[in-house]
Amino acid sequence: MLNVFRGFVLLLLACMGIAHAADTGWMTSPQNNHARVRFQAEKSQDRILGLLTVELQSGWKTYWRSPGEGGVAPQIVWPKGVKDSWYWPVPSRFDISGLTTQGYHNKVAIPIVITGTTGDTLDGTLTLSTCSNVCLLTDYPLSLDFSQPVDGGFQAAFEQAMRAIPGDGGISSNLTAWLDGGDLVITGSAQGGWDNPGIYFDPLEGDVLPGEPVINHRGETLRVTVPVTDEWGDRPASLEGKKLSFVLTNGERAQQTEMTVGARPAADRADDAQTGLGSMLLFALLGGLILNLMPCVLPVMGMKLSSVLHAGSDTRKIRLRFLATSAGILTSFALLAAMVTALKLTGASLGWGIQFQNPWFISLMVAVTFLFALNLFGAFEMLLPSAAAGRLATAGGTGMAGSFCEGVFATLLATPCSAPFLGTAVAFALAAPLHSLWLIFLMLGVGMSLPWLFVALIPKTALLLPKPGRWMGTLKVVLGLMMLASSLWLTTLLNQHLGEATSRVVMLVLIVIALVIFARTGPKGSPLFWGIIIALAALGGYQLRDVVQPPQAAASRASVDAVNWQPLSEEAIQAALGQGKRVFVDISADWCVTCKVNEHRVLNQPDVIAALNAPDVVALRGDWSKPSTLIADFLAKRNRYAIPFNEVSGPGKPEGEILSPLLDKQALMTALNNAKG
């Protein structure tokens, strides 16, 4: 129908013989210097064709016919009996203070058809809402005098504006919609595939408001999932039979769609449950397996190596100990699932590795890793009675209980690492029903246990190590140093909670204790002994200097070449996009090992720093070292629950592109270039 009317209007313009024109010229308001408006019109016979043009300063926006969760659409109040029909171009989506809105920035031209007029003059009042960090509601008086000469450029401007109005078809003719839980789901297909699709909703019947949609497409298939709530914020029990109106875009094309919400297809329910959960279980298996390759788990792998050496050629002991380690891993993932279940039932924030935001948990991990280091240095035989020393030594890794503890310990150390596949599986689990959550977490445990189970199945693979000898003592010292390094690193995570000065004192105390014990129990006289003594003494002196004379603030130590990071917020993203800039988002934490690897390998490279400091790039950083509702909500909105998180958006990628947890410099630079549009 819209296509027929558009053709009629263009034909009317072409056939106009005698026309009367009016033009308000550009108008501003002393109450709003961020916008200017212009209304042009031509009158012929019984109707007026009008064109409202709005120009906005950078960072400001106005609203579409359906503003979304906030805002007011432009409107004109005419004299009694005068009616108008507005034809709206495709809008953009904005997120402000957690609200999803739809509107325009920079410049927009809106065609309007007016009927019911008499005479050569027409007065009205345009009410326009414009928003940035604040919102202004401004009235503009319109005084139209159709005795003015016809502007030769009006017809071309009106025709161009009408061509930007979405038609009734041209993209997809087989769209279907249904309610799935609290989400409205829309599916369809487009011949030739999808190119950066977008969708913009009118409210449904009953004042049901759609939120921000999640758009997935593959080949010619499209699936849109959008949360819906009523005016009280509650999920509707049913939408079946309600009218649904939206604009769908595919590349440069746009389609206005009117349809009725139906019942959820039975095939979709079955496919979603089987395919979705099945693929996520596979992702969980691969993600858990890859965790063994992350630097977080290396100290525990070293401990297990030490226990294998003590077992000698006893394949039965090797099998039992590796099975016990696997049991510890599976038990830990079950405990993590129980913890997440409790958090989910109480409505708390969810995320992978968020236990490292708790200072008590960090302190416990510092103590455990430090005790393991002292055990490898031989401290327990020296400091404790023989019975207690034997018990602690066994718990440290030479018995079944010790192997079980190693599995638990490996899992706890793995949680600050986000590996490929793991983030996707965890995100699915945290949003899934409880039975699916437990299945995915246990599959993560199975994946991480696979190398240990392999050795348990074929113990001879562990016997490929060299025969026991003096080198075992050296290896034991090296493993102790690895564990001590882990303990000292964990101590730095207390900076956020205890302050940098206190955490440095704690680290100094640990270094002094380790130095004294190693000096009494280490392999005296060897070059390794004196090298470690000198290294620990130097490290202790360095810490003592910082305790006595604290270093300057981080801001003054920062390199002049560092990235100009700004605080992360949805408002900052939308403000930058409104100015036509590109946005790079980085969410990290002190406890996130993968984040530190990304910083060293990618973000601290000179060419990346230069790209992120470009005039049209805004770099936003969020720190999740401590609990943050803003960051938790930001990640959940993007169906992510693990860090590192990196996203690139811009004129060429308004919906944003989420990058791999393990950043690649070339992929980052390509995404930034593509975001230019």
C-alpha positions as CSV (number, residue, x, y, z in Angstrom):
1,M,0.0,0.0,0.0
2,L,2.8,2.4,0.8
3,N,4.4,1.7,-2.5
4,V,1.2,2.6,-4.3
5,F,0.8,5.8,-2.3
6,R,4.5,6.7,-3.0
7,G,3.9,6.3,-6.7
8,F,0.8,8.4,-6.5
9,V,2.6,11.2,-4.7
10,L,5.5,11.3,-7.2
11,L,3.0,11.3,-10.1
12,L,1.2,14.2,-8.4
13,L,4.4,16.1,-8.2
14,A,5.2,15.5,-11.9
15,C,1.7,16.6,-13.0
16,M,1.5,19.8,-10.9
17,G,0.6,22.6,-13.1
18,I,-0.3,25.4,-10.7
19,A,1.2,25.0,-7.3
20,H,1.5,27.4,-4.3
21,A,4.6,27.1,-2.1
22,A,5.6,28.0,1.4
23,D,8.9,27.9,3.2
24,T,9.6,28.8,6.8
25,G,13.4,29.0,6.2
26,W,15.8,27.7,8.8
27,M,14.5,28.3,12.3
28,T,16.2,28.1,15.7
29,S,15.1,28.7,19.2
30,P,16.8,30.7,22.0
31,Q,16.0,27.8,24.3
32,N,17.8,25.2,22.1
33,N,20.9,26.1,20.1
34,H,21.6,22.5,19.3
35,A,19.0,22.1,16.5
36,R,17.5,24.0,13.6
37,V,14.4,23.1,11.6
38,R,12.9,24.0,8.3
39,F,9.4,23.3,6.9
40,Q,8.8,23.5,3.1
41,A,5.5,22.8,1.5
42,E,3.6,23.0,-1.8
43,K,-0.2,23.1,-2.1
44,S,-2.2,21.7,-4.9
45,Q,-5.9,21.1,-5.0
46,D,-7.0,19.5,-1.7
47,R,-3.7,18.5,-0.2
48,I,-0.3,19.9,0.9
49,L,3.0,18.1,0.4
50,G,5.3,19.1,3.2
51,L,8.9,18.4,4.1
52,L,10.2,18.8,7.6
53,T,14.0,18.9,7.8
54,V,15.9,18.8,11.2
55,E,19.6,19.4,11.6
56,L,21.3,18.5,14.9
57,Q,24.7,19.2,16.3
58,S,27.1,16.3,16.9
59,G,26.0,14.2,19.9
60,W,22.3,15.2,19.8
61,K,19.4,13.2,18.5
62,T,15.7,13.4,18.0
63,Y,13.1,10.6,17.9
64,W,11.3,8.3,15.5
65,R,7.6,7.8,15.4
66,S,8.1,5.1,18.1
67,P,10.8,6.5,20.5
68,G,11.2,3.1,22.3
69,E,11.6,3.0,26.1
70,G,11.9,6.8,26.4
71,G,11.5,10.0,24.5
72,V,8.9,11.9,22.6
73,A,8.3,11.7,18.8
74,P,8.1,15.0,16.9
75,Q,4.5,16.3,16.3
76,I,2.8,19.3,14.8
77,V,-0.4,20.8,16.2
78,W,-2.6,22.2,13.4
79,P,-5.9,24.1,13.5
80,K,-9.0,22.0,14.0
81,G,-9.9,20.0,10.9
82,V,-6.4,19.8,9.5
83,K,-4.9,16.3,9.4
84,D,-1.4,15.1,8.6
85,S,0.3,11.8,7.7
86,W,4.0,11.4,8.4
87,Y,6.3,9.2,6.4
88,W,9.3,8.1,8.5
89,P,12.8,7.3,7.2
90,V,14.7,4.4,8.8
91,P,15.9,5.4,12.3
92,S,19.0,4.4,14.4
93,R,19.0,2.8,17.8
94,F,20.4,4.5,20.9
95,D,21.0,3.3,24.4
96,I,20.9,6.0,27.1
97,S,21.0,5.1,30.8
98,G,19.9,1.6,30.2
99,L,17.0,2.6,28.0
100,T,16.7,1.6,24.3
101,T,15.4,4.4,22.1
102,Q,15.0,4.9,18.3
103,G,15.6,8.1,16.4
104,Y,17.8,10.2,14.3
105,H,21.1,12.1,14.6
106,N,22.9,14.7,12.3
107,K,20.1,15.4,9.8
108,V,16.7,13.9,8.8
109,A,14.1,14.9,6.2
110,I,10.5,13.7,7.0
111,P,7.8,13.9,4.3
112,I,4.3,14.9,5.5
113,V,1.0,15.0,3.6
114,I,-1.5,17.5,5.0
115,T,-5.3,17.5,4.2
116,G,-8.3,19.5,5.3
117,T,-6.8,22.9,4.7
118,T,-8.5,26.0,3.3
119,G,-7.0,29.4,2.3
120,D,-3.5,30.4,1.4
121,T,-2.1,30.4,5.0
122,L,-1.6,27.7,7.5
123,D,-0.3,28.0,11.1
124,G,0.9,25.3,13.4
125,T,3.3,24.5,16.2
126,L,6.1,21.9,15.9
127,T,7.1,20.2,19.2
128,L,10.6,18.7,18.9
129,S,12.4,16.6,21.5
130,T,16.2,16.7,21.3
131,C,18.5,14.8,23.6
132,S,22.2,14.4,24.5
133,N,23.2,14.2,28.2
134,V,20.0,16.2,28.8
135,C,16.7,16.4,26.9
136,L,15.1,19.6,25.6
137,L,11.5,19.9,24.5
138,T,11.2,22.9,22.1
139,D,8.3,24.5,20.3
140,Y,8.7,26.0,16.8
141,P,5.9,28.2,15.4
142,L,5.1,27.3,11.7
143,S,3.6,30.0,9.6
144,L,3.0,28.9,6.0
145,D,2.1,31.4,3.3
146,F,1.3,29.7,0.0
147,S,1.4,33.0,-2.0
148,Q,5.2,32.7,-2.1
149,P,6.9,31.7,-5.4
150,V,7.5,28.0,-6.0
151,D,10.9,26.7,-5.0
152,G,12.3,24.7,-7.9
153,G,14.3,22.5,-5.6
154,F,11.4,21.4,-3.5
155,Q,10.1,18.6,-5.8
156,A,13.5,17.0,-6.0
157,A,14.0,17.2,-2.2
158,F,10.6,15.7,-1.6
159,E,11.1,12.9,-4.1
160,Q,14.5,12.1,-2.5
161,A,13.0,12.0,0.9
162,M,10.1,9.7,-0.2
163,R,12.6,7.3,-1.8
164,A,14.2,6.9,1.7
165,I,10.9,5.7,3.2
166,P,10.7,1.9,3.7
167,G,8.4,0.1,1.2
168,D,6.0,-2.7,1.9
169,G,8.3,-5.4,0.6
170,G,11.5,-6.1,-1.2
171,I,13.5,-7.9,1.6
172,S,11.5,-10.9,3.0
173,S,8.0,-12.2,2.3
174,N,8.0,-15.2,4.8
175,L,8.5,-13.5,8.2
176,T,7.0,-15.2,11.2
177,A,6.8,-14.1,14.9
178,W,6.0,-15.8,18.2
179,L,6.6,-15.4,21.9
180,D,9.3,-17.7,23.5
181,G,9.3,-17.2,27.2
182,G,9.9,-13.4,27.7
183,D,11.3,-12.9,24.2
184,L,9.6,-12.1,20.9
185,V,11.2,-14.2,18.1
186,I,11.0,-13.2,14.5
187,T,12.4,-15.5,11.7
188,G,12.6,-15.1,8.0
189,S,14.8,-15.5,4.9
190,A,16.1,-13.2,2.2
191,Q,17.2,-14.2,-1.2
192,G,20.9,-13.4,-1.6
193,G,21.6,-13.4,2.2
194,W,21.7,-10.7,4.8
195,D,24.0,-7.7,5.0
196,N,24.2,-6.1,8.5
197,P,20.4,-6.4,9.1
198,G,18.6,-4.1,11.5
199,I,15.0,-4.0,13.0
200,Y,13.0,-1.1,14.6
201,F,9.8,-1.8,16.4
202,D,6.5,0.0,17.0
203,P,4.8,-0.9,20.4
204,L,2.6,-3.9,20.2
205,E,-1.0,-3.9,21.1
206,G,-1.6,-3.5,24.8
207,D,1.4,-1.1,25.2
208,V,3.9,-4.0,25.1
209,L,7.4,-2.5,24.5
210,P,10.2,-4.4,22.7
211,G,13.7,-3.9,24.1
212,E,17.0,-4.1,22.3
213,P,17.0,-7.0,19.8
214,V,19.6,-9.7,19.3
215,I,20.0,-10.3,15.6
216,N,21.6,-13.6,14.3
217,H,21.8,-14.4,10.6
218,R,23.5,-17.2,8.6
219,G,23.3,-17.4,4.8
220,E,19.7,-16.5,3.9
221,T,18.2,-17.2,7.3
222,L,17.5,-14.5,9.9
223,R,16.5,-14.9,13.6
224,V,15.7,-11.9,15.8
225,T,15.2,-12.2,19.5
226,V,13.9,-9.2,21.4
227,P,12.8,-9.0,25.1
228,V,9.3,-7.6,25.6
229,T,7.6,-6.1,28.7
230,D,4.4,-4.3,29.4
231,E,4.1,-0.8,30.9
232,W,4.7,-2.3,34.4
233,G,7.9,-4.0,33.3
234,D,6.3,-7.5,33.4
235,R,6.6,-10.1,30.7
236,P,3.4,-10.7,28.8
237,A,1.8,-14.1,29.2
238,S,0.9,-14.3,25.5
239,L,1.2,-12.2,22.3
240,E,-0.6,-14.6,20.0
241,G,-3.0,-12.7,17.7
242,K,-1.6,-9.2,18.5
243,K,-0.6,-6.9,15.7
244,L,3.1,-6.3,15.1
245,S,4.7,-3.4,13.2
246,F,8.4,-2.9,12.5
247,V,10.9,-1.7,9.9
248,L,13.4,-4.4,8.8
249,T,16.6,-3.4,7.0
250,N,19.1,-5.4,4.9
251,G,22.0,-3.4,3.7
252,E,20.7,-0.3,2.0
253,R,17.2,-1.7,1.6
254,A,14.3,-1.3,4.1
255,Q,10.9,-2.9,4.5
256,Q,7.9,-1.8,6.5
257,T,6.1,-4.9,7.9
258,E,2.7,-5.4,9.4
259,M,2.0,-8.9,10.7
260,T,0.2,-10.9,13.5
261,V,2.1,-12.7,16.2
262,G,1.5,-16.5,16.1
263,A,2.1,-19.5,18.2
264,R,5.6,-20.9,18.6
265,P,6.3,-23.7,16.1
266,A,6.7,-27.1,17.7
267,A,9.7,-27.8,15.4
268,D,11.5,-24.6,16.7
269,R,11.0,-25.7,20.3
270,A,12.6,-29.1,19.6
271,D,15.4,-27.8,17.4
272,D,16.3,-25.1,19.8
273,A,16.5,-27.4,22.8
274,Q,18.5,-30.1,21.0
275,T,20.8,-28.1,18.6
276,G,21.5,-25.2,21.0
277,L,22.3,-27.4,24.0
278,G,24.2,-29.9,21.9
279,S,26.5,-27.3,20.3
280,M,27.1,-25.6,23.7
281,L,28.1,-28.9,25.2
282,L,30.7,-29.4,22.5
283,F,31.9,-25.8,23.1
284,A,32.2,-26.5,26.8
285,L,34.2,-29.7,26.1
286,L,36.6,-27.8,23.9
287,G,36.8,-24.8,26.2
288,G,37.6,-27.0,29.2
289,L,40.3,-28.8,27.2
290,I,41.9,-25.5,26.1
291,L,42.0,-24.3,29.7
292,N,44.9,-26.7,30.3
293,L,47.0,-24.6,27.9
294,M,46.4,-21.3,29.7
295,P,49.2,-19.9,31.9
296,C,46.9,-20.0,34.9
297,V,47.2,-23.8,35.1
298,L,50.9,-24.3,34.5
299,P,52.0,-24.3,38.2
300,V,49.6,-27.2,38.9
301,M,50.8,-29.1,35.9
302,G,54.3,-28.7,37.4
303,M,53.0,-30.1,40.7
304,K,51.5,-33.1,39.0
305,L,54.8,-33.7,37.1
306,S,56.5,-33.8,40.5
307,S,54.1,-36.4,41.8
308,V,54.6,-38.5,38.7
309,L,58.4,-38.5,39.4
310,H,57.8,-39.6,43.0
311,A,55.6,-42.5,41.7
312,G,58.5,-43.8,39.7
313,S,57.4,-46.7,37.4
314,D,54.4,-47.7,39.4
315,T,51.7,-47.4,36.8
316,R,48.9,-48.2,39.3
317,K,49.9,-45.2,41.4
318,I,50.1,-43.0,38.4
319,R,46.6,-44.1,37.2
320,L,45.0,-43.6,40.6
321,R,46.6,-40.2,41.1
322,F,45.6,-38.9,37.7
323,L,42.0,-40.2,38.3
324,A,42.0,-38.5,41.6
325,T,43.1,-35.2,39.9
326,S,40.3,-35.6,37.4
327,A,37.8,-36.2,40.2
328,G,39.0,-33.0,41.9
329,I,38.5,-31.0,38.6
330,L,34.9,-32.4,38.2
331,T,34.1,-31.8,41.8
332,S,35.3,-28.2,41.5
333,F,33.1,-27.6,38.5
334,A,30.2,-29.1,40.3
335,L,30.8,-26.7,43.2
336,L,31.1,-23.8,40.7
337,A,27.7,-24.8,39.2
338,A,26.2,-24.9,42.7
339,M,27.6,-21.4,43.4
340,V,26.2,-20.0,40.1
341,T,22.9,-21.7,40.8
342,A,22.7,-20.0,44.2
343,L,23.6,-16.6,42.7
344,K,21.1,-17.1,39.9
345,L,18.3,-17.9,42.3
346,T,19.1,-14.9,44.4
347,G,19.3,-12.5,41.4
348,A,23.0,-11.7,42.0
349,S,25.5,-10.7,39.2
350,L,26.9,-13.7,37.3
351,G,30.3,-14.1,35.6
352,W,33.2,-16.4,35.0
353,G,36.0,-15.8,37.5
354,I,34.1,-13.3,39.6
355,Q,35.2,-15.0,42.8
356,F,38.5,-13.2,42.3
357,Q,36.6,-10.0,43.1
358,N,36.4,-11.2,46.7
359,P,39.4,-10.3,48.9
360,W,38.8,-13.3,51.2
361,F,39.0,-15.7,48.3
362,I,42.2,-14.0,47.0
363,S,43.8,-14.2,50.4
364,L,42.9,-17.9,50.7
365,M,44.5,-18.5,47.3
366,V,47.6,-16.6,48.3
367,A,48.0,-18.7,51.4
368,V,47.4,-22.0,49.6
369,T,49.9,-21.3,46.8
370,F,52.5,-20.0,49.3
371,L,52.1,-23.2,51.4
372,F,52.6,-25.3,48.3
373,A,55.7,-23.3,47.5
374,L,57.1,-23.9,51.0
375,N,56.3,-27.5,50.8
376,L,58.3,-27.8,47.6
377,F,61.2,-26.0,49.3
378,G,61.1,-28.6,52.1
379,A,59.8,-26.3,54.8
380,F,57.4,-28.7,56.5
381,E,60.1,-31.3,57.3
382,M,62.1,-28.6,59.0
383,L,59.4,-26.6,60.7
384,L,56.8,-29.2,61.8
385,P,56.8,-32.5,63.7
386,S,57.3,-35.5,61.5
387,A,53.7,-36.7,61.7
388,A,52.3,-33.3,60.7
389,A,55.0,-32.8,58.1
390,G,54.1,-36.1,56.5
391,R,50.4,-35.3,56.5
392,L,51.0,-31.9,54.9
393,A,53.5,-33.2,52.4
394,T,51.0,-35.9,51.4
395,A,48.3,-33.2,51.0
396,G,50.7,-31.3,48.9
397,G,50.8,-33.7,46.1
398,T,52.3,-37.2,46.9
399,G,49.0,-39.0,47.8
400,M,45.5,-39.6,46.6
401,A,44.1,-36.7,48.7
402,G,46.9,-34.5,47.3
403,S,46.1,-35.4,43.7
404,F,42.4,-34.6,44.4
405,C,43.4,-31.2,45.8
406,E,45.6,-30.6,42.8
407,G,42.5,-31.0,40.6
408,V,40.5,-28.6,42.8
409,F,43.4,-26.2,42.8
410,A,43.9,-26.3,39.0
411,T,40.2,-25.4,38.5
412,L,40.4,-22.5,40.9
413,L,43.5,-21.1,39.1
414,A,41.9,-21.6,35.7
415,T,38.8,-19.4,36.5
416,P,40.6,-16.1,35.8
417,C,41.3,-17.3,32.2
418,S,38.8,-17.0,29.4
419,A,39.7,-19.4,26.6
420,P,38.2,-19.8,23.1
421,F,34.8,-21.6,23.2
422,L,34.6,-21.2,27.0
423,G,33.0,-17.7,26.9
424,T,30.3,-18.8,24.5
425,A,29.5,-22.0,26.6
426,V,29.4,-20.1,29.9
427,A,27.2,-17.3,28.5
428,F,24.7,-20.0,27.3
429,A,24.9,-21.8,30.6
430,L,24.2,-18.6,32.7
431,A,21.1,-17.8,30.6
432,A,19.9,-21.4,30.4
433,P,17.6,-23.4,32.7
434,L,19.3,-24.9,35.7
435,H,19.6,-28.5,34.3
436,S,21.4,-27.1,31.2
437,L,23.6,-25.0,33.4
438,W,24.7,-28.1,35.3
439,L,25.3,-30.1,32.1
440,I,27.5,-27.4,30.6
441,F,29.6,-26.9,33.8
442,L,30.2,-30.6,34.2
443,M,31.1,-30.8,30.5
444,L,33.7,-28.0,31.1
445,G,35.1,-30.2,33.9
446,V,35.2,-33.2,31.5
447,G,37.0,-31.2,28.9
448,M,39.6,-29.9,31.4
449,S,40.0,-33.5,32.7
450,L,40.7,-35.0,29.3
451,P,44.6,-34.8,29.5
452,W,44.6,-36.2,33.0
453,L,42.2,-39.0,32.0
454,F,44.3,-39.8,29.0
455,V,47.3,-40.4,31.3
456,A,45.2,-42.5,33.7
457,L,44.0,-44.6,30.8
458,I,47.6,-45.0,29.4
459,P,50.0,-44.6,32.3
460,K,53.0,-45.5,30.2
461,T,52.8,-42.0,28.6
462,A,53.9,-40.6,32.0
463,L,56.8,-42.9,32.1
464,L,58.4,-41.2,29.1
465,L,60.0,-38.8,31.6
466,P,63.7,-39.3,32.4
467,K,64.6,-41.7,35.2
468,P,64.8,-40.3,38.8
469,G,68.1,-38.6,39.7
470,R,69.7,-35.5,41.1
471,W,67.8,-33.4,38.6
472,M,64.6,-34.1,40.5
473,G,65.8,-31.9,43.4
474,T,66.5,-29.1,41.0
475,L,63.1,-29.6,39.3
476,K,61.4,-29.5,42.8
477,V,63.1,-26.1,43.5
478,V,62.0,-24.7,40.1
479,L,58.4,-25.9,40.7
480,G,58.5,-24.2,44.1
481,L,59.6,-20.9,42.4
482,M,56.7,-21.2,40.0
483,M,54.3,-21.6,42.9
484,L,55.9,-18.7,44.8
485,A,55.6,-16.5,41.7
486,S,51.9,-17.5,41.5
487,S,51.5,-16.5,45.2
488,L,53.2,-13.2,44.7
489,W,51.1,-12.4,41.6
490,L,47.9,-13.2,43.6
491,T,49.1,-10.8,46.3
492,T,49.1,-8.0,43.8
493,L,45.3,-8.6,43.3
494,L,44.8,-7.3,46.9
495,N,45.8,-3.8,45.7
496,Q,42.2,-3.0,44.9
497,H,40.9,-4.1,48.3
498,L,43.7,-3.4,50.8
499,G,45.5,-0.6,49.1
500,E,48.9,-0.8,47.3
501,A,50.9,-0.1,50.4
502,T,49.4,-2.9,52.5
503,S,49.7,-5.4,49.6
504,R,53.3,-4.5,49.2
505,V,53.9,-5.1,52.9
506,V,52.2,-8.6,52.6
507,M,54.4,-9.4,49.5
508,L,57.5,-8.3,51.4
509,V,56.7,-10.6,54.3
510,L,56.1,-13.5,51.9
511,I,59.4,-12.9,50.2
512,V,61.3,-12.7,53.5
513,I,59.8,-15.9,54.7
514,A,60.6,-17.7,51.5
515,L,64.1,-16.3,51.5
516,V,64.8,-17.5,55.1
517,I,63.3,-21.0,54.5
518,F,65.1,-21.5,51.2
519,A,68.4,-20.4,52.7
520,R,68.1,-23.1,55.3
521,T,66.6,-25.9,53.2
522,G,67.9,-25.3,49.6
523,P,70.7,-27.1,47.8
524,K,73.5,-25.2,49.4
525,G,76.6,-24.4,47.4
526,S,75.1,-24.9,44.0
527,P,74.9,-22.0,41.5
528,L,71.1,-22.4,41.4
529,F,71.0,-21.9,45.2
530,W,72.9,-18.6,45.2
531,G,71.1,-17.4,42.1
532,I,67.7,-17.9,43.8
533,I,69.0,-16.3,47.1
534,I,70.3,-13.3,45.2
535,A,67.0,-13.0,43.2
536,L,64.8,-13.2,46.3
537,A,67.0,-10.7,48.2
538,A,66.8,-8.3,45.2
539,L,63.1,-8.7,45.0
540,G,62.7,-8.1,48.7
541,G,64.9,-5.0,48.6
542,Y,62.8,-3.7,45.7
543,Q,59.6,-4.2,47.6
544,L,61.2,-2.7,50.8
545,R,62.1,0.4,48.8
546,D,58.5,0.8,47.5
547,V,57.1,0.3,51.1
548,V,59.5,3.0,52.5
549,Q,59.1,5.3,49.5
550,P,55.9,4.5,47.6
551,P,56.1,5.1,43.8
552,Q,54.3,7.9,42.1
553,A,50.7,7.5,41.1
554,A,49.9,5.4,38.1
555,A,48.8,8.4,36.1
556,S,52.2,10.0,36.4
557,R,54.0,6.8,35.6
558,A,51.9,6.2,32.5
559,S,53.8,6.5,29.2
560,V,53.0,9.4,27.0
561,D,52.4,6.8,24.2
562,A,49.6,5.0,26.2
563,V,46.1,4.7,24.9
564,N,43.8,7.6,26.0
565,W,41.3,5.4,27.8
566,Q,37.9,6.8,28.8
567,P,35.5,5.3,31.4
568,L,33.1,2.8,29.9
569,S,29.4,3.5,29.7
570,E,26.5,3.0,27.2
571,E,26.1,6.8,27.1
572,A,29.7,7.3,26.1
573,I,29.3,4.7,23.2
574,Q,26.1,6.4,21.9
575,A,27.6,9.9,22.2
576,A,30.7,8.8,20.2
577,L,28.6,7.0,17.5
578,G,26.4,10.1,17.3
579,Q,29.5,12.1,16.4
580,G,30.4,9.5,13.7
581,K,33.3,8.1,15.6
582,R,34.5,4.6,16.0
583,V,34.5,3.0,19.5
584,F,36.8,0.3,21.0
585,V,35.6,-1.3,24.2
586,D,38.0,-3.2,26.5
587,I,36.8,-4.8,29.7
588,S,39.6,-6.4,31.9
589,A,40.6,-7.0,35.5
590,D,43.7,-7.4,37.5
591,W,42.9,-11.0,38.1
592,C,42.3,-11.8,34.4
593,V,45.5,-13.5,33.1
594,T,44.2,-13.5,29.5
595,C,43.6,-9.8,29.7
596,K,47.2,-9.2,30.6
597,V,48.4,-11.4,27.7
598,N,46.2,-9.3,25.4
599,E,47.6,-6.1,26.7
600,H,51.2,-7.2,26.2
601,R,50.7,-8.9,22.8
602,V,48.3,-6.5,21.2
603,L,47.1,-3.4,23.1
604,N,50.5,-2.1,24.1
605,Q,52.0,-2.4,20.6
606,P,52.9,1.0,19.1
607,D,50.8,0.7,15.9
608,V,47.7,-0.4,17.9
609,I,48.2,2.5,20.4
610,A,48.4,4.9,17.4
611,A,45.2,3.4,15.9
612,L,43.3,3.7,19.2
613,N,44.5,7.3,19.7
614,A,43.2,8.4,16.3
615,P,41.0,11.5,16.3
616,D,37.9,9.5,15.2
617,V,38.4,6.7,17.7
618,V,37.1,6.6,21.3
619,A,38.7,4.0,23.5
620,L,36.6,2.9,26.5
621,R,37.8,0.7,29.3
622,G,36.0,-1.0,32.1
623,D,37.7,-2.5,35.1
624,W,36.0,-5.6,36.6
625,S,38.6,-6.2,39.3
626,K,35.9,-5.4,41.8
627,P,32.2,-6.0,41.6
628,S,30.5,-3.5,39.2
629,T,26.8,-3.6,38.3
630,L,27.5,-1.3,35.3
631,I,29.9,-3.8,33.8
632,A,27.9,-6.9,34.7
633,D,24.8,-5.4,33.0
634,F,26.9,-4.2,30.0
635,L,28.2,-7.8,29.5
636,A,24.8,-9.5,30.1
637,K,23.2,-7.2,27.6
638,R,25.6,-8.6,25.0
639,N,25.1,-12.1,26.3
640,R,28.7,-12.3,27.6
641,Y,29.7,-13.3,31.2
642,A,33.5,-13.7,30.9
643,I,36.4,-11.4,30.3
644,P,38.4,-10.2,28.4
645,F,35.7,-8.5,26.4
646,N,36.5,-6.4,23.3
647,E,34.0,-4.8,21.0
648,V,34.5,-2.5,18.0
649,S,31.6,-0.3,16.6
650,G,31.3,2.7,14.4
651,P,29.4,4.1,11.3
652,G,30.3,0.9,9.4
653,K,29.3,-1.4,12.4
654,P,26.6,0.3,14.3
655,E,25.6,-2.9,16.0
656,G,29.2,-3.6,17.1
657,E,31.6,-6.5,16.5
658,I,32.7,-8.6,19.4
659,L,36.3,-9.8,19.1
660,S,37.8,-13.1,20.2
661,P,38.9,-13.4,23.9
662,L,42.5,-14.0,22.7
663,L,43.1,-10.8,20.8
664,D,44.8,-10.8,17.4
665,K,46.4,-7.6,16.3
666,Q,45.5,-8.0,12.6
667,A,41.9,-8.9,13.5
668,L,41.6,-5.8,15.7
669,M,43.1,-3.5,13.0
670,T,40.7,-4.9,10.4
671,A,37.7,-4.5,12.6
672,L,38.7,-0.8,13.3
673,N,39.1,-0.2,9.6
674,N,35.7,-1.9,8.8
675,A,34.0,0.3,11.4
676,K,34.8,3.4,9.4
677,G,31.9,2.6,7.0
